Amino acid sequence: MSYGSLIGDAFRKVGVYAGHILNGEKPSDLPVERPTRFDFAVNLKTAKDLNLTIPRTLLGFADTVIE
């Protein structure tokens, strides 16, 4: 299982920050932003190899299920 921010959103934020810096803003003046969207993924194949049982209710919350 993994739970983390979406990497595509982070790349977009980097682009926005780079644009501000290239337009003359000081990096120290830019706000620190936290991720707002997250992804929860479950790998059932690995869970099976580790003899783990993932409850169906937990799978219902998953954004991505790898079988």
Order of alpha helices (4+ residues) and beta strands (2+ residues): beta-alpha-beta-alpha-alpha-beta
